[in-house]
Amino acid sequence: MTDGPAPKSVLARGAALLHACGESEGALSLAELALRTGLPKPSAHRLIGELVRLGLIERTPEGHYRIGLALFVLGQSAPSARELRDAALPYLGDLHEETHENVHLAVPDGSDTLFLEKITGRRATPIVSRAGGRLPAHCTATGKVFLAHDPRPPHLTLPRLTPRTLVLPGQLARDLAATRARGYGVNLEEAEVGVSAVAAAVYERGRGPRPVAAISVTGGTRRLDVDRIGARVCAAARALTRTLSA
């Protein structure tokens, strides 16, 4: 349901569709987009077609819609995102060379974690994440890092992505306490079966006590040594924090 009247100008209607896609945890159908924005389905369909042609929204094989790569690229051109990514790349590259696994740079985005960068390779475990993609924070290592330092309680509705996703607020609260205690977040097959991850927080002087980003290593559960990877991810996150705060 919408929180107010349907937007009237073409620009406002397009922005409403983009916001609806960006705030969703997954791709949305035309009917869902019309419901969330308050737009008539014919108007929503016409505007979505334009946004798809511009690359701002992409259409999935199932006929649903999600944020497109072009919009992510535009976001990357924002000075803060570009500077963060550029500063992080050397540390991400070093982590990939050390682990031969998938390495991510992520930032908090509402109840999600948004991946700004991903480095992978032939030896890395194939995973579904992509630069510009997002996942619910409660089932990712990077997201847990953000939630662990957020004074606001997590959403009461926690979607289940796998049988191991933590969906009870009490379970998640205990996991976040453990994240704070050990200094890094762990995802054990909570977003994707057979895949686990370790993440550590990145800070910046003058930006307050909450993380501005997180670095993670993601790989197959059977070969991911959580303690060893945790130490390396924490070292990389501390190094990036020093760079950003210099």
Phi and psi in degrees as a GROMACS rama.xvg file:
@    title "Ramachandran Plot"
@    xaxis  label "Phi"
@    yaxis  label "Psi"
@TYPE xy
-86.0114  158.793  THR-2
-92.7782  -2.86677  ASP-3
-165.697  -170.345  GLY-4
-65.8247  155.871  PRO-5
-64.2064  140.505  ALA-6
-62.4102  147.908  PRO-7
-102.885  -42.634  LYS-8
-75.1547  158.035  SER-9
-61.1175  -41.7295  VAL-10
-62.5348  -44.69  LEU-11
-65.2789  -36.2676  ALA-12
-67.1254  -43.0356  ARG-13
-62.9496  -41.5175  GLY-14
-63.7054  -37.9758  ALA-15
-62.8491  -40.394  ALA-16
-65.8607  -40.8862  LEU-17
-64.5836  -42.7547  LEU-18
-63.5691  -40.6188  HIS-19
-61.7491  -43.5019  ALA-20
-66.2858  -42.323  CYS-21
-67.9221  -30.5348  GLY-22
-86.9722  -10.126  GLU-23
-82.4212  148.863  SER-24
-80.1504  -10.3553  GLU-25
-154.233  -179.269  GLY-26
-67.5242  148.93  ALA-27
-115.409  147.187  LEU-28
-78.8946  166.604  SER-29
-58.6003  -42.8673  LEU-30
-62.306  -40.3486  ALA-31
-66.5454  -40.0276  GLU-32
-64.7829  -41.8551  LEU-33
-62.6292  -40.6864  ALA-34
-66.3675  -43.0808  LEU-35
-71.4864  -30.0605  ARG-36
-97.9438  -16.2036  THR-37
78.5172  11.1254  GLY-38
-86.2134  146.689  LEU-39
-61.6433  144.276  PRO-40
-56.5632  -41.9291  LYS-41
-60.5233  -40.9782  PRO-42
-66.5459  -43.601  SER-43
-61.1762  -42.7948  ALA-44
-62.3528  -42.9301  HIS-45
-65.3675  -45.9662  ARG-46
-67.5313  -38.642  LEU-47
-61.8615  -39.4002  ILE-48
-57.6694  -42.3891  GLY-49
-65.4642  -42.9172  GLU-50
-66.2289  -34.8469  LEU-51
-65.2041  -44.048  VAL-52
-63.1668  -31.2539  ARG-53
-82.1164  -8.83402  LEU-54
81.9727  6.50133  GLY-55
-80.196  -27.0286  LEU-56
-127.834  143.555  ILE-57
-118.368  147.988  GLU-58
-98.7094  127.868  ARG-59
-79.8279  163.832  THR-60
-57.8629  -24.215  PRO-61
-84.212  -1.69024  GLU-62
87.7745  14.1032  GLY-63
-98.7538  175.215  HIS-64
-129.52  144.052  TYR-65
-149.119  169.764  ARG-66
-58.1106  136.63  ILE-67
-91.3446  164.385  GLY-68
-65.058  -32.8687  LEU-69
-60.8038  -37.388  ALA-70
-67.9537  -38.2181  LEU-71
-63.1805  -41.8317  PHE-72
-61.6782  -40.256  VAL-73
-61.4394  -42.4263  LEU-74
-62.7572  -35.8566  GLY-75
-65.1907  -23.776  GLN-76
-78.0441  -11.5893  SER-77
-63.2519  136.271  ALA-78
-53.4003  -44.216  PRO-79
-63.9313  -44.168  SER-80
-67.4358  -42.523  ALA-81
-64.9592  -43.7473  ARG-82
-65.7229  -39.5772  GLU-83
-63.3509  -47.1817  LEU-84
-62.0592  -46.1022  ARG-85
-62.0704  -40.0666  ASP-86
-67.9696  -32.9504  ALA-87
-80.9935  -27.1937  ALA-88
-53.2183  -43.9699  LEU-89
-60.1434  -38.6149  PRO-90
-73.1527  -36.3108  TYR-91
-64.2092  -42.6672  LEU-92
-62.6494  -41.9374  GLY-93
-62.3025  -42.2368  ASP-94
-62.3622  -40.4894  LEU-95
-65.3359  -40.8705  HIS-96
-63.6204  -35.2438  GLU-97
-75.3557  -36.2041  GLU-98
-107.694  -22.694  THR-99
58.5266  27.6262  HIS-100
-118.534  177.725  GLU-101
-70.716  132.538  ASN-102
-122.451  132.635  VAL-103
-121.806  150.179  HIS-104
-115.328  125.033  LEU-105
-130.682  156.393  ALA-106
-129.985  154.64  VAL-107
-73.3035  143.085  PRO-108
-146.002  87.8892  ASP-109
64.5882  -126.543  GLY-110
-90.809  9.21184  SER-111
-113.36  167.973  ASP-112
-111.738  131.048  THR-113
-109.317  126.008  LEU-114
-87.9039  113.078  PHE-115
-80.4853  -31.9677  LEU-116
-149.774  148.643  GLU-117
-141.419  130.271  LYS-118
-116.359  127.891  ILE-119
-138.569  -176.082  THR-120
-168.864  -179.657  GLY-121
-64.5794  -29.6995  ARG-122
-87.6369  -8.75676  ARG-123
-77.4008  150.124  ALA-124
-65.5507  127.976  THR-125
-63.0378  130.081  PRO-126
-137.574  167.652  ILE-127
-86.5045  -13.8104  VAL-128
-67.4205  158.847  SER-129
-150.963  155.19  ARG-130
-62.1954  129.793  ALA-131
94.181  -11.0493  GLY-132
-86.2709  168.677  GLY-133
-142.557  156.23  ARG-134
-140.663  156.285  LEU-135
-58.7232  136.708  PRO-136
-62.1491  -35.1521  ALA-137
-68.9568  -15.1878  HIS-138
-115.958  17.279  CYS-139
-125.753  152.447  THR-140
-65.8011  -42.8625  ALA-141
-63.9737  -42.8705  THR-142
-62.6027  -38.3321  GLY-143
-64.1715  -34.7645  LYS-144
-60.7239  -43.1169  VAL-145
-67.8465  -45.7369  PHE-146
-64.3772  -34.0523  LEU-147
-64.8784  -22.7041  ALA-148
-113.244  17.4903  HIS-149
-105.763  120.407  ASP-150
-68.4608  -17.5305  PRO-151
-78.8607  142.145  ARG-152
-68.7246  147.53  PRO-153
-62.4146  160.781  PRO-154
-56.6694  143.591  HIS-155
-69.539  -29.7087  LEU-156
-93.6272  110.065  THR-157
-114.08  106.547  LEU-158
-64.8783  144.121  PRO-159
-94.9631  121.914  ARG-160
-99.4995  -28.8966  LEU-161
-142.71  171.172  THR-162
-60.8403  -18.4333  PRO-163
-101.117  2.57091  ARG-164
-63.6773  134.784  THR-165
-81.3245  112.708  LEU-166
-114.373  -8.24501  VAL-167
-94.2962  129.392  LEU-168
-53.2847  -37.3579  PRO-169
-65.1494  -41.794  GLY-170
-59.8164  -47.5398  GLN-171
-64.5677  -40.3992  LEU-172
-59.8051  -41.1708  ALA-173
-66.4223  -39.1613  ARG-174
-65.4738  -39.8933  ASP-175
-68.3016  -34.0925  LEU-176
-64.0405  -40.2943  ALA-177
-65.7521  -36.3099  ALA-178
-60.3253  -46.7418  THR-179
-63.462  -39.4656  ARG-180
-67.1462  -42.3646  ALA-181
-91.1703  -15.6541  ARG-182
92.2292  4.5732  GLY-183
-153.812  156.508  TYR-184
-96.8504  149.385  GLY-185
-130.407  134.457  VAL-186
-119.172  114.457  ASN-187
-107.091  87.2482  LEU-188
58.4939  33.5685  GLU-189
-92.3852  -17.3867  GLU-190
-111.936  -26.1325  ALA-191
-152.64  129.733  GLU-192
-62.2166  132.839  VAL-193
84.3923  -1.11752  GLY-194
-123.703  132.644  VAL-195
-130.035  167.073  SER-196
-152.814  157.948  ALA-197
-131.81  136.963  VAL-198
-140.891  151.172  ALA-199
-132.553  153.515  ALA-200
-81.6533  146.137  ALA-201
-116.129  133.004  VAL-202
-118.681  167.146  TYR-203
-141.408  130.455  GLU-204
-58.1271  134.58  ARG-205
88.508  -2.74685  GLY-206
-106.056  12.8137  ARG-207
89.0875  -178.847  GLY-208
-82.8578  -6.50157  PRO-209
-93.3661  149.783  ARG-210
-62.826  144.486  PRO-211
-92.1523  -18.294  VAL-212
-163.924  176.931  ALA-213
-146.904  148.559  ALA-214
-111.646  137.808  ILE-215
-136.957  156.897  SER-216
-119.838  129.26  VAL-217
-125.878  133.696  THR-218
-161.716  -175.069  GLY-219
-63.4825  136.601  GLY-220
-57.0065  -40.0832  THR-221
-67.2067  -26.8674  ARG-222
-111.77  2.18812  ARG-223
-90.7447  109.673  LEU-224
-83.6031  100.368  ASP-225
-59.3484  -45.6805  VAL-226
-64.7419  -45.489  ASP-227
-66.4012  -46.6162  ARG-228
-66.3529  -36.9307  ILE-229
-58.1831  -42.5909  GLY-230
-63.833  -39.9364  ALA-231
-71.4032  -39.8843  ARG-232
-65.5867  -41.2712  VAL-233
-62.0125  -40.7263  CYS-234
-63.4657  -42.5541  ALA-235
-64.9123  -41.6003  ALA-236
-65.0932  -39.6972  ALA-237
-64.9322  -39.8515  ARG-238
-64.7544  -42.4562  ALA-239
-66.6256  -37.5927  LEU-240
-58.8877  -43.1632  THR-241
-63.6734  -40.3084  ARG-242
-63.9875  -45.6255  THR-243
-67.8496  -27.0841  LEU-244
-96.4588  -0.784554  SER-245
